[in-house]
Amino acid sequence: MKDAGIHCFVADQAMSILEGSLGMLPRRFLVDEERADQARRILFDAGLGDELRPARA
């Protein structure tokens, strides 16, 4: 996201403290709505497409 100039906020990042850093709880990446499609493509290209919720219509 940073390389694409997309500002994002990783929600639930502090949950790793509760889960013991196992990475089992999902994280939410919050981006500006205008950049959401581009951010989704970046995550998909990074191999995380199966982790994405369906896009809003």
C-alpha positions in Angstrom: 0.0 0.0 0.0 2.8 2.4 0.9 4.5 2.0 -2.5 1.2 2.7 -4.2 0.7 5.8 -2.1 -2.4 4.4 -0.4 -2.7 5.4 3.2 -4.1 2.5 5.3 -4.8 1.8 8.9 -4.4 -1.7 10.2 -7.3 -2.3 12.6 -7.2 -5.0 15.2 -3.3 -4.9 15.2 -3.3 -5.0 19.0 -5.2 -8.3 19.0 -1.8 -10.1 18.6 -1.3 -9.4 22.3 -4.5 -11.4 23.1 -3.9 -14.2 20.7 -0.2 -14.7 21.5 1.0 -13.5 18.1 -0.2 -16.6 16.3 -1.9 -14.6 13.5 -5.2 -16.5 13.9 -7.4 -13.4 14.2 -8.2 -11.5 11.0 -6.9 -8.0 10.6 -8.8 -5.2 8.8 -7.0 -2.8 6.5 -8.9 0.5 6.3 -8.4 2.7 3.3 -10.1 5.7 1.7 -13.1 4.6 -0.2 -11.8 6.2 -3.4 -8.7 3.9 -3.2 -10.6 0.7 -2.1 -10.6 -0.9 -5.6 -6.8 -0.3 -6.0 -6.1 -1.6 -2.5 -8.1 -4.7 -3.2 -6.1 -5.4 -6.4 -2.9 -5.0 -4.5 -4.0 -7.5 -1.8 -5.2 -9.9 -4.5 -1.9 -9.6 -6.4 -0.1 -10.3 -3.1 -1.9 -13.6 -2.8 -4.5 -12.5 -0.3 -7.5 -12.6 -2.5 -9.1 -15.4 -0.5 -8.9 -13.3 2.6 -11.0 -10.4 1.2 -14.6 -9.8 1.8 -16.8 -9.4 -1.2 -16.6 -5.8 -2.6 -19.4 -3.4 -1.8 -21.7 -2.6 -4.7 
